[in-house]
Amino acid sequence: MKKIYRKPHQIRAFFVMTKYFFLAQTRNPATFAFGFLFPVVFISIFGLIGNSQPPLAIGFPANSNFNNPIFQAIRQQPSIKTQIAPESQLENDIKKGTLSAIISVKQTRQAPPHFQVNVITSSANTQIAAIITTITNSIVAQENLRIAGITNPAITVHKQQLAGRQIRYIDFALPGQIGFALLSTAIFGTVFGLIYLKKALILKRMFATPTRAITILLAQGGSRLIMAILQTFIILILGIVAFKFYLPHGWITFVELVILSMIALIAFLGFGFFMAGLVNDENAAGPMVNLITLPQFLLSGTFFPITDLPTWLQPIANVLPLSFFNEAIRKITTEGGSFTQTFPLMLGLIIWGAAMYILAAKTFKWE
Amino acid sequence: MSDIISVKNLIKKYNDFTAVNNISFSVQPGEIFGILGPNGAGKTTTLEIMETLKSLTSGKVLIDGIDVAKRPWDVKRRIGVQLQLSAFYPELRLTELLDMFAAMYDVQIDPMEMLKEVELEDKAKSYVKQLSGGQQQRFSIASTLINKPKVIFLDEPTTGLDPQARIHLWEMVRKINKSGATIVLTTHYMDEAEQLCDRLAIMDHGEILKIGTPKTFIKDLLKTGFKKEIKQEQANLEDVFLHLTGRQLREG
């Protein structure tokens, strides 16, 4: 009397396991810290850095002449912060780097009045020195024209502004934080999570059920995918609401970002599965995981652009998996590019991912 | 009646080490069958081969007439498995775990009913780590019942439990056995083997030394002229302990 058993539905098992694996993750403090807390704290810090751009600061010595058109004109410049203080204090400020220049005006003749403008800048920042010299020159030139009574000069400059966008640090840093969160979820979460499941015999208990091992692994991946989408959402919404993170095409860019995040997570999971399959205890996994993740956090343009790295290092940094992702999302955010421009970069990431899945399939040890 | 479990010439080797060396035995439907032996005797390996969790080197193992090496997935559907550790997700509640396992077996269950069966209904919202040792083992047993298995394997179910919890667990095992499931368990406790098991296989160094009922074992030994120093004791220390502390189950 053989009872006929139904063939177990791997699909039901997959969805129910995905749900519970996700639920378990939400109750795990490490997931919360790496996946949500760190990125949120970083973004908040970067958001604040991005908002405070140091203005040009010019000091006028207290003993200089203030009753002249030059002084008035400089004071009215919107991008310049002015202050009046004793000359010795101003010189100190220049040395400390808190002051960009000292400008003093000396009257050299009474009638008609002639003036001499002295500009002292810091040798430490030639760029700022050049800007201040240019501003001063242009103010002096305008005043000379006015005094000379020329209202219709032979050469005029026609200024036109294009609707450009100021790129703040947050606009650079936020995409990097999405990458950081995804890589953490995929690698830290998977490696330490799976090692724990192996050690505590939780996987073995599951293998005693008719659910296939591959279904269990897929559900692991699925649950982390949901987590990743949630992370991307939270990071983006925080960026948009609190720090006015710029989405060139609004919600379309938002959806594109979520799609790219999902692809990236699946690729990064390959690394997670590969490493989780290779080692069986946390002590061995720790250094290995750090070896894979730390260089990427530093070199892949998460916190600063790859172009800031030494030139010999850039070709290596450019082909790291996280670099492909970071660059792809910056293409559609900071650079305002089209979705198709991300394809070559995502292809690079997919190749990495595929290589890892193949390696994982060859080396994975369940016990 | 045909055997529910049949093990023939089973050998399991790890490289040079032979964990299970050519053992054969069979289990009848409805039996509580014990594998008794010291640590490292090969009990767990034998169990895990029957549970399809380990491959065999040679020999044949049939569960309900099905070859574990050829149709492991059909075997998994017919058995319930309890491992030595209570192996469950630490971040999931008892009802959630049962619900997940029901999906993994593709059966419909009422998690609360299952918990009631092992007297854990008031712990439904707890996590496994919040349970006492005996409660963990009972939950583990509940998880073996999800697919209404024909055979339930219990690996050292009472190791680490206090006397009250052990007695309680034995009663539970008997109850499940009465409702129709064949039970195979490993143990290294003589009293457990004697009181709970219908038949025993005594294992050491990967081999079965003897198979039979606890009573025939003792008779056979006595026939050889074995004599134990006779002490006139009407009770032992366990009786004293249980007399003093009662048989009431203790759990925080």
HADDOCK unambig.tbl for C-alpha pairs under 7 A between the chains (distance, minus, plus):
assign (segid A and resid 8 and name CA) (segid B and resid 105 and name CA) 6.35 0.50 0.50
assign (segid A and resid 8 and name CA) (segid B and resid 106 and name CA) 5.20 0.50 0.50
assign (segid A and resid 9 and name CA) (segid B and resid 106 and name CA) 6.12 0.50 0.50
assign (segid A and resid 12 and name CA) (segid B and resid 103 and name CA) 6.24 0.50 0.50
assign (segid A and resid 13 and name CA) (segid B and resid 103 and name CA) 4.83 0.50 0.50
assign (segid A and resid 13 and name CA) (segid B and resid 104 and name CA) 4.88 0.50 0.50
assign (segid A and resid 13 and name CA) (segid B and resid 106 and name CA) 6.99 0.50 0.50
assign (segid A and resid 16 and name CA) (segid B and resid 100 and name CA) 6.12 0.50 0.50
assign (segid A and resid 16 and name CA) (segid B and resid 103 and name CA) 6.42 0.50 0.50
assign (segid A and resid 17 and name CA) (segid B and resid 100 and name CA) 6.13 0.50 0.50
assign (segid A and resid 24 and name CA) (segid B and resid 91 and name CA) 4.88 0.50 0.50
assign (segid A and resid 24 and name CA) (segid B and resid 92 and name CA) 5.97 0.50 0.50
assign (segid A and resid 27 and name CA) (segid B and resid 91 and name CA) 6.11 0.50 0.50
assign (segid A and resid 200 and name CA) (segid B and resid 87 and name CA) 5.81 0.50 0.50
assign (segid A and resid 201 and name CA) (segid B and resid 87 and name CA) 5.17 0.50 0.50
assign (segid A and resid 202 and name CA) (segid B and resid 87 and name CA) 4.50 0.50 0.50
assign (segid A and resid 202 and name CA) (segid B and resid 88 and name CA) 5.31 0.50 0.50
assign (segid A and resid 202 and name CA) (segid B and resid 89 and name CA) 6.66 0.50 0.50
assign (segid A and resid 205 and name CA) (segid B and resid 87 and name CA) 6.31 0.50 0.50
assign (segid A and resid 208 and name CA) (segid B and resid 51 and name CA) 6.74 0.50 0.50
assign (segid A and resid 208 and name CA) (segid B and resid 53 and name CA) 6.58 0.50 0.50
assign (segid A and resid 208 and name CA) (segid B and resid 76 and name CA) 6.04 0.50 0.50
assign (segid A and resid 208 and name CA) (segid B and resid 81 and name CA) 6.60 0.50 0.50
assign (segid A and resid 209 and name CA) (segid B and resid 76 and name CA) 5.62 0.50 0.50
assign (segid A and resid 209 and name CA) (segid B and resid 77 and name CA) 6.83 0.50 0.50
assign (segid A and resid 209 and name CA) (segid B and resid 104 and name CA) 6.29 0.50 0.50
assign (segid A and resid 209 and name CA) (segid B and resid 105 and name CA) 6.01 0.50 0.50
assign (segid A and resid 210 and name CA) (segid B and resid 73 and name CA) 5.59 0.50 0.50
assign (segid A and resid 210 and name CA) (segid B and resid 76 and name CA) 5.44 0.50 0.50
assign (segid A and resid 210 and name CA) (segid B and resid 77 and name CA) 5.92 0.50 0.50
assign (segid A and resid 210 and name CA) (segid B and resid 104 and name CA) 6.66 0.50 0.50
assign (segid A and resid 210 and name CA) (segid B and resid 105 and name CA) 5.94 0.50 0.50
assign (segid A and resid 211 and name CA) (segid B and resid 104 and name CA) 5.39 0.50 0.50
assign (segid A and resid 211 and name CA) (segid B and resid 105 and name CA) 6.90 0.50 0.50
